[in-house]
Amino acid sequence: MNNYGLDIWANDNFIIKNGKICVNANKKPAIIDMVKELRADGYKGPLLLRFPHLIQKQIEKIYESFAKAKKEFNYKGKFNAVYPLKVNQYPGFVKNLVKLGKAYNYGLEAGSKAELLLAMAYNNENAPITVNGFKDRELINIGFIAREMGHNITLTIEGLNELEAIIDIAKQRFKPKPNIGLRVRLHSVGSGIWAKSGGINSKFGLTSTELIEAMCLLKKNKLLDQFTMIHFHIGSQITEIQPLKKALNEAGNIYTELRKMGAKNLRAINLGGGLAVEYSQFKNEKKRNYTLSEYANDVLFILKNIAEQKKDLEPDVFIESGRFVAANHAVLVAPVLELFSQEYTEEKLNLKDKNPKLIDELYDLYKSIKPMNALEYLHDSLDCMESILTLFDLGYVDLHDRSNAEILVHLIAKKAILILGKEEYSADLLALQEEVQERYLVNFSIFQSMPDFWGLAQNFPIVPLHKLDEEPTRSASIWDITCDSDGEISYSKDNPLFLHDVDVEKENYFLGFFLVGAYQEVLGMRHNLFIHPTEATIKLNDKGYEIKSIIEAQSILDTLEDLDYDIHSIKDILNERIANSKLVNESQKKQILGELYLFLNDNGYLRSVDI
Ligand SMILES: *Cc1c(COP(=O)(O)O)cnc(C)c1O
């Protein structure tokens, strides 16, 4: 039975039980039950489910792996982690993360004024805050205020001009001062589609010449004591460990060199983020070549070696991994609205008393297809279809004949695939699958909910929430409800996705899109004005689960207001136009006005009905 690659990407977080995909903890509740409950309460359209226990699991894993490595190598530096807010700033995630991170003194990383202010409000007391990214004087000022408030904050300098601004502002403000970090520009580079943050030509960081200059500036302005950390970040989703090891070697040596030059409070190396997530649901697409414990071991081993060699203190380690912490906590669930060839059923056949010869042939193929001839008949039927389309273009067969042919070919393909089963998927059959692929129309927007698929061709695991005890027989492509042809996850010949042959007029069919908790939400685009879907937090308990803090998707009026429309004037105009209509009477006007107001106050996703 198809397990949708659960063994590859799911990390034991989800399992298949009784044909349903279930959360693998406590009572192992089925996701479909949560969805049914939410839909019964009126939340139709796509749903984003958050699982805080999976945030907790990732945080624990990180701290435990480093604790274990620390013990193994008798590493003396401390381990710290901060969560980079840019990965997901939604309150449903951040508030849970901060609460769950308290026990570990897990901090926050900010890359902008808005994120820094968020960190200042929500960060656990005494947990570290790091600030990266380009800074103006205002942002630096906010950093000073954070310190003055009592936060344990480090401002990481991306360029000398930022250091000059800090020096200037330090003279004007009160006594407490934030710690200063220097981002170093490494010659080692990352790998993978996100690897633009490392390297000599990267957007960020100080060259060795600039580092020396920074040291002089800090000394001259009596700020050297504030200099506590060097920082690098070689990119997100580092799928291979090798570049990280190279970068660590380089950074470790920079650390000891700077300490030799007098930076006596420099105690920490911040490795940035980059811990990779395995997104693939197909073995041949597996990307990550290391585990978290290997990562932790390598980091501490390399830094310890350098410290021993250079007879210096082992540095404290900071990491800023975000994707690894956030990705698996969220699952997007969306209902299938339609299978495009659903009308291709035997009842829809409209055979004439006298059909063109090719149609009779197709009908015979359909009726007599058997295991021993299935592949051959499938080939023959596709040849027939070609010929019929040619005959249609030439005017020799009519639209009814063409329709009959389409239906018959689909019926034959379905039967053949069912008969041949998955074991028999030769390259040939896979190619045929592409031709007979079913297009599933799904009530969601790829632009809103999986922008990295659109922008970076990043795949996310797709799994039906139920029917997993039935073999899926349809090779599938997925279409979202935007009217953009890019809103499609197309059929892949190398890694075909198979879904179930369902009649959505008779039964519901829900798809889960997994690992969407990192980056996707805030990068989501409102193409066609489809907005962030309704979200719910699922807490597991001894009885099963509990649905907490539902945040409903924005209404159409609010969405328009966000675009700076004056919604009062929109309402006034609609009122006036209805009042002026000559096509309906007064009581009808009243009714349609009421209907319009309902729509305006609902979200814009399609309201699929439950069966
Ligand atoms: C983006 C970013 C991170 C987070 O990277 P992940 O790949 O999500 O772990 C950490 N630090 C810095 C400086 C970043 O820019």
PDBQT file of the ligand as one rigid body, heavy atoms in Angstrom, charges set to zero:
ROOT
HETATM    1  C1  LIG A 701      17.271  33.051   7.643  1.00  0.00    +0.000 C 
HETATM    2  C2  LIG A 701      18.249  33.065   8.709  1.00  0.00    +0.000 A 
HETATM    3  C3  LIG A 701      18.247  32.069   9.683  1.00  0.00    +0.000 A 
HETATM    4  C4  LIG A 701      17.308  30.888   9.645  1.00  0.00    +0.000 C 
HETATM    5  O1  LIG A 701      17.692  29.963   8.669  1.00  0.00    +0.000 OA
HETATM    6  P1  LIG A 701      16.982  28.506   8.634  1.00  0.00    +0.000 P 
HETATM    7  O2  LIG A 701      17.484  27.928   7.397  1.00  0.00    +0.000 OA
HETATM    8  O3  LIG A 701      15.522  28.744   8.627  1.00  0.00    +0.000 OA
HETATM    9  O4  LIG A 701      17.421  27.759   9.804  1.00  0.00    +0.000 OA
HETATM   10  C5  LIG A 701      19.153  32.171  10.707  1.00  0.00    +0.000 A 
HETATM   11  N1  LIG A 701      20.035  33.197  10.780  1.00  0.00    +0.000 NA
HETATM   12  C6  LIG A 701      20.069  34.162   9.832  1.00  0.00    +0.000 A 
HETATM   13  C7  LIG A 701      21.049  35.253   9.952  1.00  0.00    +0.000 C 
HETATM   14  C8  LIG A 701      19.191  34.133   8.777  1.00  0.00    +0.000 A 
HETATM   15  O5  LIG A 701      19.243  35.081   7.844  1.00  0.00    +0.000 OA
ENDROOT
TORSDOF 0
